[in-house]
Amino acid sequence: MATQSTGHVRAANTKDWSAAQYLKFSEQRTRPSRDLLAQVPLASPKRIIDIGCGPGNSTEVLAKQWPDAQILGMDSSPNMIETARRALPDLEFTVADLHSYTPEGSVDLLFSNAVFQWINFEDRIPIIRRLILSMKPGGVFALQVPDNYAERSHEAMRAVAEKGPWSETLGRLKPSLGPFQTPFELHNELKHLCSTVDIWHTYYQHQLGGHGEIVEWVKGTGLRPFIDPLTPEQKEEFLAAYLEKLKELYPLCNDGSVLLRYPRLFMVAK
């Protein structure tokens, strides 16, 4: 929700993604894809694949940068791909799963905006390796993911999941995505395949109109594995408890807004 596009693969314990929910914060979600693109060391790539293109907003960023390139957007969510096709009818999109997907033909840039956090920890590096090895020399693999396992918003999800009528269900399903690989781990696992591996973090401070907007933000992404398995009644109770927890953790600014700190990890490997 791979999806900014956050691109998406089909996360465990979730239904299909909602492009409409995801796009409620379209501008904030798209900004990291622009920041990632700014560090891609390619002048005029001929073929680009947007891995986990979501509703197409990251694909649109790529198309504006390189209007003459052949661009393919892929995502595991049919709803996201349908939305992307409507928004960008002149571009090509396909439904595919990263666990089995390998690009066909020569690719200059593999661009992945917020999708690999949905892949199981042990599967991420093997998939990234496979994708890098599919590229010709000089190709670039560019990745961005939220890195917010230790953030208050996500600590609150886990805390609420441990209490209430949903605790047994969620305890069995283990909905938490867990942490992402560290820069140290990424470097050690990928550097032997690449001439350069550039890794950095950016901490965004998203100004939202209150605690309810934090709920709306994460309902489109990280909260999905927690609430999708619940009954409608349990979902409503869970969201109410989560909102109260957020009020404890995030102070209001003087103007009534809330700053949602959102760390993201970036990598550009050539």
C-alpha positions as CSV (number, residue, x, y, z in Angstrom):
1,M,0.0,0.0,0.0
2,A,3.7,-1.3,-1.4
3,T,1.6,0.7,-1.5
4,Q,3.3,8.0,-1.8
5,S,2.7,5.0,-3.3
6,T,3.4,2.6,-0.7
7,G,3.6,-0.3,-2.7
8,H,2.1,-3.4,-1.4
9,V,2.4,-7.1,-1.3
10,R,-0.4,-9.0,0.2
11,A,0.4,-8.9,3.9
12,A,-0.6,-11.8,6.1
13,N,-4.0,-11.4,7.8
14,T,-5.1,-8.5,5.5
15,K,-7.8,-8.3,2.9
16,D,-7.2,-6.5,-0.4
17,W,-5.8,-3.0,0.0
18,S,-8.0,0.1,-0.1
19,A,-6.5,2.7,-2.5
20,A,-9.1,5.3,-1.2
21,Q,-7.9,4.9,2.4
22,Y,-4.3,5.0,1.4
23,L,-4.7,8.2,-0.7
24,K,-6.2,10.2,2.1
25,F,-2.7,11.3,2.8
26,S,-1.5,11.2,-0.8
27,E,0.9,14.2,-0.7
28,Q,2.7,13.0,2.5
29,R,2.9,9.5,1.2
30,T,4.3,10.6,-2.2
31,R,7.1,12.8,-0.8
32,P,9.4,9.9,0.1
33,S,9.3,8.6,-3.5
34,R,10.5,12.0,-4.7
35,D,13.2,12.1,-2.1
36,L,14.3,8.6,-3.2
37,L,14.2,9.5,-6.9
38,A,16.4,12.5,-6.3
39,Q,19.3,10.2,-5.3
40,V,19.0,7.8,-8.3
41,P,22.2,8.2,-10.3
42,L,20.7,7.6,-13.8
43,A,20.3,10.3,-16.5
44,S,18.0,8.6,-18.9
45,P,16.9,5.0,-18.0
46,K,15.1,3.3,-20.8
47,R,13.1,0.7,-18.8
48,I,11.8,1.2,-15.2
49,I,9.7,-1.1,-13.0
50,D,7.9,0.4,-10.0
51,I,7.8,-2.5,-7.6
52,G,4.7,-2.3,-5.4
53,C,3.4,0.7,-7.2
54,G,0.2,1.0,-5.1
55,P,-2.3,3.4,-6.6
56,G,0.3,4.8,-9.0
57,N,1.4,8.0,-7.3
58,S,5.1,6.8,-7.2
59,T,4.7,5.7,-10.9
60,E,3.5,9.1,-11.8
61,V,6.6,10.6,-10.2
62,L,8.8,8.4,-12.3
63,A,6.9,9.2,-15.5
64,K,7.2,12.9,-14.9
65,Q,11.0,12.5,-14.4
66,W,11.5,10.3,-17.4
67,P,8.6,10.7,-19.8
68,D,10.3,8.7,-22.6
69,A,11.1,5.7,-20.5
70,Q,9.2,2.4,-20.7
71,I,7.6,2.2,-17.2
72,L,5.8,-0.8,-15.7
73,G,4.0,-0.6,-12.3
74,M,3.5,-3.9,-10.4
75,D,1.6,-4.6,-7.2
76,S,-0.1,-7.6,-5.6
77,S,-3.3,-5.6,-4.8
78,P,-5.9,-5.7,-7.6
79,N,-7.6,-2.6,-6.1
80,M,-4.4,-0.7,-6.2
81,I,-3.7,-1.7,-9.8
82,E,-7.2,-0.8,-10.9
83,T,-6.8,2.6,-9.3
84,A,-3.4,3.1,-10.9
85,R,-4.7,2.2,-14.4
86,R,-7.6,4.7,-14.1
87,A,-5.2,7.4,-12.9
88,L,-2.5,6.7,-15.5
89,P,-4.1,5.1,-18.5
90,D,-1.1,5.6,-20.8
91,L,1.2,3.5,-18.5
92,E,1.4,-0.3,-18.1
93,F,0.4,-2.0,-14.8
94,T,0.3,-5.6,-13.7
95,V,-0.8,-7.6,-10.7
96,A,2.1,-9.8,-9.4
97,D,3.6,-11.1,-6.2
98,L,7.2,-10.2,-5.2
99,H,7.8,-13.7,-3.8
100,S,7.7,-15.1,-7.4
101,Y,8.2,-12.0,-9.5
102,T,11.4,-11.6,-11.6
103,P,11.5,-8.8,-14.3
104,E,11.7,-10.0,-17.9
105,G,14.2,-8.4,-20.2
106,S,16.7,-5.6,-19.5
107,V,15.8,-3.2,-16.6
108,D,17.7,0.0,-15.8
109,L,15.9,0.9,-12.6
110,L,14.0,-1.1,-10.1
111,F,12.2,1.4,-7.9
112,S,10.5,0.2,-4.6
113,N,8.6,2.7,-2.6
114,A,7.3,1.3,0.7
115,V,6.7,-2.3,0.0
116,F,9.5,-4.5,1.5
117,Q,8.3,-3.8,5.0
118,W,5.4,-6.1,4.2
119,I,7.7,-9.0,3.3
120,N,8.7,-11.4,6.1
121,F,12.1,-10.5,7.5
122,E,13.8,-13.7,6.4
123,D,12.5,-13.4,2.8
124,R,13.5,-9.7,2.2
125,I,17.2,-10.1,1.4
126,P,16.8,-13.2,-0.8
127,I,14.1,-11.3,-2.9
128,I,16.3,-8.2,-3.1
129,R,19.3,-10.3,-4.2
130,R,17.2,-12.0,-6.9
131,L,16.0,-8.7,-8.2
132,I,19.5,-7.1,-8.2
133,L,20.9,-10.1,-10.0
134,S,18.3,-9.9,-12.7
135,M,19.6,-6.4,-13.7
136,K,22.3,-5.6,-16.2
137,P,25.6,-4.0,-15.0
138,G,25.0,-0.3,-14.1
139,G,21.4,-1.0,-13.2
140,V,20.0,0.7,-10.0
141,F,17.9,-0.8,-7.3
142,A,16.2,2.0,-5.2
143,L,14.3,1.2,-2.1
144,Q,12.4,3.2,0.6
145,V,10.5,1.7,3.5
146,P,8.9,3.0,6.7
147,D,11.2,2.1,9.7
148,N,8.8,2.7,12.5
149,Y,8.6,-0.5,14.5
150,A,9.9,1.4,17.6
151,E,7.7,4.5,17.0
152,R,4.9,5.3,19.5
153,S,2.2,4.8,16.9
154,H,3.3,1.2,16.4
155,E,4.1,0.5,20.1
156,A,0.5,1.5,20.7
157,M,-0.8,-1.0,18.2
158,R,1.0,-3.8,20.0
159,A,-0.1,-2.6,23.4
160,V,-3.8,-2.4,22.5
161,A,-3.6,-5.8,20.8
162,E,-2.5,-7.4,24.1
163,K,-5.7,-6.4,25.9
164,G,-9.4,-6.8,25.1
165,P,-11.6,-9.4,23.4
166,W,-9.3,-9.6,20.4
167,S,-6.1,-10.5,22.4
168,E,-6.4,-14.3,21.8
169,T,-7.1,-13.9,18.1
170,L,-4.3,-11.4,17.5
171,G,-1.9,-13.3,19.8
172,R,-2.3,-16.3,17.6
173,L,-1.9,-14.4,14.3
174,K,1.1,-12.2,15.4
175,P,0.1,-9.2,13.3
176,S,3.1,-7.0,14.1
177,L,5.4,-6.6,11.1
178,G,8.6,-6.6,13.2
179,P,11.6,-4.4,12.6
180,F,13.3,-3.9,9.3
181,Q,16.9,-4.9,8.5
182,T,19.5,-2.4,9.8
183,P,21.8,-0.4,7.5
184,F,24.6,-2.7,8.7
185,E,22.7,-5.8,7.7
186,L,21.7,-4.4,4.3
187,H,25.3,-3.3,3.5
188,N,26.8,-6.7,4.5
189,E,24.2,-8.7,2.6
190,L,24.2,-6.7,-0.7
191,K,27.6,-4.9,-1.1
192,H,29.3,-7.9,-2.8
193,L,26.6,-7.6,-5.5
194,C,26.9,-3.9,-6.1
195,S,29.6,-1.3,-6.8
196,T,27.9,1.2,-4.4
197,V,25.2,0.8,-1.7
198,D,24.0,4.2,-0.3
199,I,21.8,4.0,2.8
200,W,20.3,6.7,4.9
201,H,17.3,7.6,7.2
202,T,15.0,10.5,7.0
203,Y,12.6,11.5,9.9
204,Y,9.5,13.2,8.6
205,Q,7.3,15.2,11.0
206,H,3.8,14.9,9.5
207,Q,1.5,17.6,10.9
208,L,-2.0,16.0,11.3
209,G,-5.2,17.5,12.4
210,G,-5.5,15.6,15.7
211,H,-5.1,12.1,17.0
212,G,-8.0,10.8,14.8
213,E,-5.9,11.6,11.7
214,I,-3.1,9.3,13.1
215,V,-5.7,6.5,13.2
216,E,-6.8,7.3,9.6
217,W,-3.2,7.3,8.5
218,V,-2.3,3.9,9.9
219,K,-5.7,2.4,9.0
220,G,-4.4,2.4,5.4
221,T,-1.1,0.6,6.2
222,G,0.4,-0.6,9.5
223,L,-2.8,-1.1,11.4
224,R,-4.3,-3.4,8.7
225,P,-3.0,-6.7,10.0
226,F,-4.4,-5.8,13.5
227,I,-7.9,-4.9,12.5
228,D,-8.7,-6.9,9.4
229,P,-9.1,-10.2,11.3
230,L,-11.6,-8.7,13.8
231,T,-15.3,-8.6,13.7
232,P,-16.9,-5.2,12.9
233,E,-17.7,-4.8,16.6
234,Q,-14.2,-5.7,17.7
235,K,-12.7,-3.5,15.1
236,E,-14.7,-0.5,16.3
237,E,-13.6,-1.2,19.9
238,F,-10.0,-1.7,18.9
239,L,-9.9,1.6,17.0
240,A,-11.4,3.4,20.0
241,A,-8.9,1.9,22.4
242,Y,-6.1,2.7,20.0
243,L,-7.2,6.4,19.7
244,E,-7.2,6.7,23.5
245,K,-3.7,5.3,23.6
246,L,-2.5,7.8,21.0
247,K,-3.9,10.6,23.1
248,E,-1.6,9.5,25.9
249,L,1.5,9.3,23.7
250,Y,1.2,12.3,21.4
251,P,0.9,15.8,22.8
252,L,-1.2,18.4,21.0
253,C,0.7,21.3,19.4
254,N,-0.5,24.8,20.4
255,D,-2.6,25.0,17.2
256,G,-4.4,21.7,18.0
257,S,-2.4,19.6,15.5
258,V,-0.3,16.6,16.2
259,L,3.2,15.8,14.8
260,L,3.5,12.2,13.7
261,R,7.2,11.4,13.6
262,Y,7.7,9.0,10.7
263,P,11.2,7.5,10.1
264,R,11.9,6.1,6.7
265,L,14.9,4.1,5.5
266,F,16.3,4.6,2.0
267,M,18.8,2.6,-0.1
268,V,20.2,3.1,-3.6
269,A,22.3,0.2,-4.8
270,K,24.1,0.3,-8.2
